[in-house]
Amino acid sequence: MADALRAYGWIVTMWIRSTMVYRASFLMLTAGQFVVTALDFVAIFIMFAHTRELGGFTLPEVAFLYGTSSFALGVADLLIGSTERLGRRIRMGSLDVMLVRPVPAFIQVAGDEFALRRLGRITQATVVLVWSLFALDLDWTWDRVLLMPVMLLSGSVIFGAIFVLGASFQFAASDAAEVTNAFTYGGTFLTQYPPTIFAKELVRAATFVIPLAFVNWMPALHILGHADPLGLPKAFQFGSPVAALAIALVAALAWRAGIRSYRSTGS
């Protein structure tokens, strides 16, 4: 594991050095991503120009959901978002080259074409999240304080696992990157809004099928003091680490199965 992480660090460092050769380009791309992702929150802000609450949540509370969800996706996208391009590598045959190198294929796929510009999304989400924390009138008890980093870390792991599951699926369907996007970028769009505005069937699916609810919905219900729309036991609001571990194990098994079933492009 230590050797794999060290190799990942080398690959990432190489791409960062390559990026910094054109610093002006890097700054413009990062700023561009900051602005583009900020438009999502502008849409939310416009909604609250016409209403005081959305599903029982105020603007600072929705900003809290937006910030935590976008931050978690941003971290996962920065660290292993390159895995979504696995289908292209399979079609081009470049994955074969990675398989003969003395470094785990997953490490190479995750670190290859590391895009530091993705910090724009993380920075924008952090700005919104910090603003929401100042705007919220909360009693910051020890459990709420502890739940914040746990939620952000678990959410990042959940989104990261979904990236890996999508990549693993591409061993069978090599042109299926959009399927992954439906659950990653689509998942963050879903969790940016209160669970109370969605049908209970959708919230149940996001809780028990693909655990997107544990990215921020469940822990946020406790932090913000809202009732669970599904009426689940209180323990579910502290279950993000368990959900993250479970889906990470499933993703690891799926990746291993994909690698073992891979038979090259045949070209």
JOURRA-V53273 format. One record per pair of residues at least 4 apart in sequence whose C-alpha atoms are under 7 Angstrom apart, sorted by the first residue. I is the first residue (numbers start at 0). J is the second residue. D is the distance in Angstrom with one decimal. If there is no record, write none. Layout:
i: {I I}
j: {J J}
d: {D D}
This chain:
i: {0 1 2 3 3 3 3 4 5 6 7 7 7 7 8 9 10 10 10 11 11 11 12 13 14 14 14 15 15 16 18 18 21 22 23 24 25 25 26 27 28 28 29 29 29 29 29 30 30 31 32 32 32 33 33 33 33 34 36 37 37 38 39 40 41 42 43 44 46 47 47 51 52 52 52 53 54 54 54 56 56 56 57 58 59 59 59 59 60 60 61 61 61 61 62 62 62 62 63 63 63 64 64 64 64 64 65 65 65 66 66 66 66 66 67 67 67 67 68 68 68 68 68 68 69 69 69 70 70 70 70 71 71 71 71 72 72 72 72 73 73 73 73 74 74 74 75 75 75 75 75 75 76 77 77 78 79 79 79 80 80 81 81 81 81 81 81 82 82 82 82 82 83 83 83 83 84 84 85 85 85 86 86 86 86 87 88 88 88 89 89 89 89 90 92 92 93 94 95 95 96 97 97 98 103 104 105 106 107 118 119 120 121 122 123 124 125 126 127 128 129 130 131 139 139 140 141 142 143 143 145 146 146 147 148 149 150 150 150 150 150 151 152 153 153 153 153 153 154 154 154 154 155 156 156 157 157 157 157 157 158 158 159 160 160 160 160 161 161 162 162 163 163 163 164 164 164 165 165 167 167 167 168 169 169 169 170 170 176 177 179 180 180 181 181 182 183 184 185 186 186 187 190 190 194 194 195 197 197 198 199 199 200 201 202 203 204 204 205 205 205 205 206 206 206 206 210 212 212 213 213 213 213 214 215 216 217 217 218 218 218 219 220 220 220 220 220 221 221 227 231 234 238 239 240 241 242 243 244 245 246 247 248 249 250 251 252 253 254 255 256 257}
j: {4 5 6 7 102 103 106 8 9 10 11 106 107 110 12 13 14 110 111 15 110 113 16 17 18 112 113 19 115 20 22 25 25 26 27 28 29 116 30 31 32 116 33 116 117 118 119 34 119 35 36 119 120 37 119 120 123 38 120 41 123 42 43 44 45 46 47 48 50 51 58 57 56 57 58 57 193 195 196 60 61 193 61 62 63 131 134 135 64 131 65 191 192 193 66 127 128 131 67 128 131 68 190 191 192 215 69 191 192 70 124 125 127 128 71 128 151 215 72 187 190 191 214 215 73 124 187 74 121 124 125 75 151 154 155 76 155 158 187 77 117 120 121 78 121 155 79 80 155 156 158 159 80 114 117 109 109 110 159 109 162 108 109 110 111 112 113 108 109 162 163 166 162 165 166 176 88 176 89 166 169 90 169 173 174 91 92 93 94 93 94 173 264 264 263 264 97 98 99 263 100 104 107 104 107 108 109 110 111 122 123 124 125 126 127 128 129 130 131 132 133 134 135 143 144 144 145 146 147 222 149 150 218 151 152 153 154 214 215 218 239 155 156 157 214 239 240 243 158 213 214 215 159 160 243 161 214 243 246 247 162 183 163 164 246 247 250 165 183 166 179 167 250 254 168 250 253 169 179 253 254 257 172 173 174 175 257 261 180 181 183 184 185 185 186 186 187 188 189 190 211 191 215 216 202 216 228 201 202 202 203 229 204 205 206 207 208 209 209 210 211 212 210 211 212 213 242 216 217 217 218 239 242 239 219 220 235 236 222 236 237 223 224 225 226 227 236 225 236 231 235 238 242 243 244 245 246 247 248 249 250 251 252 253 254 255 256 257 258 259 260 261}
d: {6.2 6.1 6.2 6.2 6.8 6.8 6.7 6.2 6.3 6.3 6.1 5.7 7.0 6.0 6.0 6.2 6.5 5.8 6.8 6.1 5.6 5.9 6.1 6.3 6.1 6.4 5.8 6.1 6.7 6.6 6.9 6.6 6.3 6.1 6.2 6.1 6.1 6.3 6.0 5.9 6.2 6.0 6.2 4.4 6.6 6.6 4.8 6.2 6.1 6.1 6.0 5.2 6.1 6.0 4.4 5.4 5.6 6.5 6.2 6.4 6.5 6.3 6.7 6.1 6.2 6.4 6.6 6.6 6.6 5.9 6.6 6.4 5.2 4.7 7.0 6.5 6.4 5.3 5.2 5.8 6.3 6.9 6.2 6.0 6.1 4.8 5.9 6.0 6.5 6.9 6.1 7.0 6.2 6.7 5.9 6.3 6.5 5.7 6.2 5.5 5.4 6.1 6.8 5.1 6.5 6.6 6.0 4.1 7.0 5.9 4.7 6.3 5.5 4.4 6.2 6.6 6.4 6.5 6.3 5.6 6.2 6.0 6.6 6.4 5.9 5.5 6.3 6.2 5.2 5.3 6.6 6.3 5.8 5.2 4.2 5.9 6.0 5.9 6.8 6.0 6.9 5.7 5.1 6.2 6.8 6.0 5.9 6.3 5.2 6.9 6.0 4.8 3.9 6.7 5.7 7.0 4.5 6.7 6.6 6.8 6.6 6.6 5.3 6.9 6.7 6.8 6.9 5.7 5.3 6.6 6.6 5.8 6.4 6.8 5.5 5.7 6.8 6.8 6.2 5.9 6.8 6.3 5.4 4.3 5.6 6.1 5.8 5.1 5.4 6.5 5.7 6.8 6.6 6.4 7.0 5.9 6.9 6.4 6.9 6.5 6.9 5.7 6.8 5.8 6.6 6.1 5.9 6.0 5.7 6.0 6.2 6.1 6.1 6.3 6.5 6.1 6.0 6.2 6.2 6.3 6.5 6.1 5.9 5.9 6.2 6.3 6.1 6.0 6.5 5.5 6.7 5.8 7.0 6.4 6.0 5.9 5.9 6.6 6.4 6.6 6.5 6.2 6.3 6.2 6.6 5.8 5.5 5.5 6.3 6.9 4.0 6.9 6.0 6.0 5.8 6.3 6.9 5.1 6.6 7.0 6.3 6.2 6.4 6.1 6.2 5.1 5.5 6.1 6.7 6.2 6.4 6.1 5.8 6.9 6.2 5.1 6.5 6.6 4.8 5.9 5.0 5.5 6.2 4.4 6.6 5.9 5.6 6.6 6.5 6.3 6.2 5.3 6.4 4.7 6.9 4.8 6.2 6.3 6.2 6.3 6.6 6.1 7.0 6.7 6.6 6.8 6.2 6.6 6.8 6.5 6.0 6.9 6.2 6.2 6.2 6.0 5.0 6.5 5.2 5.2 5.1 5.3 4.7 6.3 5.1 7.0 6.5 4.9 5.9 5.4 6.9 4.9 6.8 6.8 5.5 6.2 6.6 4.4 6.3 4.7 6.0 5.7 5.7 4.9 6.5 6.6 6.9 6.5 6.3 6.5 6.8 6.4 6.2 6.0 6.1 6.1 6.2 6.0 6.2 6.4 6.0 6.1 6.3 6.1 6.1 6.2 6.1 6.1 6.2 6.2 6.2 6.2}
